[in-house]
């Protein structure tokens, strides 16, 4: 299963182009801090905030709870943009 492309449709103004992109957000922390004693306790961190710049190892550590990003619930949102642009409508400067 890969990406599925719909056939390109045309409208009176030209071809209809669909563009999809995914936005990933990391929500509440699910790390069980009491696992070593047989219990269940989370720290209450509600959203991942990177502790460092993109491309560094600190970018994968949460500034709020100091946990790795993988402990946070991953939420993926797919955004679809539809454009019914005519071929001659692009503006060039």
Helices and strands as residue ranges (DSSP letters): E 9-11, E 14-29, G 35-37, G 57-60, G 69-71, E 72-83
